[in-house]
Amino acid sequence: MLYEGGSMNPCRRRTLYVFGGLACLAALFVPYRSTHVTLNRDPETNTVWKRTHRGGGYMFLLHYLGRPRERPADAFDLEVREALRRASDIRSSRYELKTRLLAAELAAIAFLATYDFVFLCRRKRRSAAETTGDLQGGPG
């Protein structure tokens, strides 16, 4: 049972606090993948150079949600071609949420919390009952 005598077992309460905190941290700091594109034109040869840099990491959820939802610049867009004629560089970034990694993190936390909640706390409770039974004048 979850509750024993109206209050939760201390081991189970500690488990809920620890793994609940880990789940909150995993939900607040989300994994992301970023793509940064830079387009610039060489004025002498009219050659357009496209540099793409990919990155990733963890970002605070509100910071991720505040990012603009723009797509990377493409050399075939009319606005980009016009800006390149003026010899100005075009920079754009795109951020994507790694949903599979986030789901795997939350599933691992849930699995470990369930294991600790069900098996380890039960073992601690049994071993505590056995030691108190021996001290109270058990068989032997």
C-alpha positions in Angstrom: 0.0 0.0 0.0 1.0 3.5 -0.6 -0.1 4.8 2.8 0.6 3.1 6.1 -1.3 4.5 9.0 -2.4 7.7 7.3 1.2 8.8 6.3 3.5 7.8 3.5 6.5 5.6 4.1 9.6 7.8 4.4 11.5 5.8 1.8 8.6 6.2 -0.7 8.3 9.9 0.1 12.0 10.4 -0.5 11.7 8.5 -3.7 8.9 10.7 -4.9 10.8 13.8 -4.0 14.0 12.8 -5.7 12.5 11.4 -8.9 9.8 14.1 -9.1 12.6 16.7 -8.9 14.5 14.9 -11.7 11.4 14.7 -13.8 10.8 18.5 -13.3 14.4 19.2 -14.3 14.1 17.0 -17.4 10.9 18.8 -18.4 12.3 22.3 -17.8 15.6 21.8 -19.6 14.8 20.3 -23.0 17.2 18.9 -25.5 17.4 20.7 -28.8 19.0 20.6 -32.2 20.0 23.8 -33.9 20.9 24.7 -37.5 22.6 28.0 -38.2 22.9 29.1 -41.8 25.1 32.0 -43.1 24.9 33.2 -46.7 27.4 35.8 -47.9 28.4 36.9 -51.4 31.9 37.6 -52.7 31.6 41.0 -54.4 34.3 40.2 -57.0 33.0 36.9 -58.3 29.4 37.1 -57.3 29.8 33.6 -55.7 27.4 32.9 -52.8 28.9 31.0 -49.9 26.5 29.0 -47.7 27.8 27.9 -44.4 25.8 25.6 -42.2 26.6 24.8 -38.6 24.7 22.3 -36.6 24.7 22.1 -32.9 22.6 21.0 -30.0 22.4 20.8 -26.2 19.9 21.6 -23.5 18.0 24.8 -23.2 15.5 26.2 -20.6 12.0 25.5 -21.8 10.8 29.1 -21.7 13.9 30.2 -23.6 13.2 27.5 -26.2 9.6 28.5 -26.5 10.6 32.2 -27.0 12.7 31.3 -30.1 11.3 32.4 -33.4 9.9 29.6 -35.6 11.8 30.6 -38.8 13.2 28.3 -41.4 16.8 28.6 -42.5 17.7 31.0 -45.2 17.7 29.6 -48.7 19.8 31.0 -51.6 16.8 30.7 -53.9 14.5 33.0 -51.9 13.8 36.3 -53.6 14.4 38.4 -50.4 17.7 36.6 -49.8 18.9 37.1 -53.3 18.1 40.8 -53.1 20.0 41.1 -49.8 23.0 39.3 -51.3 23.0 41.8 -54.2 23.5 44.5 -51.6 26.5 42.5 -50.3 25.0 42.0 -46.8 25.3 38.7 -45.0 22.2 36.7 -44.2 22.1 34.8 -41.0 19.3 32.6 -39.8 18.9 29.9 -37.1 16.4 27.1 -36.5 15.8 25.2 -33.3 14.1 21.8 -33.1 13.1 19.9 -30.0 14.5 16.4 -29.7 11.3 14.7 -28.6 12.7 11.2 -28.7 15.5 12.0 -26.4 13.2 13.9 -24.0 10.7 11.0 -24.0 13.6 8.6 -23.3 14.8 10.7 -20.4 11.4 10.9 -18.8 10.8 7.1 -19.4 14.1 6.3 -17.7 13.2 8.5 -14.7 9.8 6.9 -14.5 11.3 3.4 -14.7 13.9 4.0 -12.0 11.3 5.7 -9.8 9.0 2.8 -10.1 11.7 0.3 -9.4 12.9 2.2 -6.3 9.3 2.8 -5.2 8.2 -0.8 -5.5 11.2 -3.0 -4.9 13.8 -1.1 -2.9 11.5 0.5 -0.4 9.7 -2.9 0.2 13.1 -4.5 0.9 14.1 -1.8 3.3 10.7 -2.2 5.1 11.1 -6.0 5.3 14.7 -5.7 6.7 13.6 -3.2 9.2 10.8 -5.4 10.4 13.2 -8.4 10.7 15.7 -6.5 12.8 13.0 -5.2 15.1 11.5 -8.6 15.4 14.8 -10.1 16.5 15.3 -7.3 19.1 11.9 -8.0 20.6 12.7 -11.5 21.7 12.0 -13.4 18.6 12.8 -17.1 18.2 16.2 -18.3 19.2 
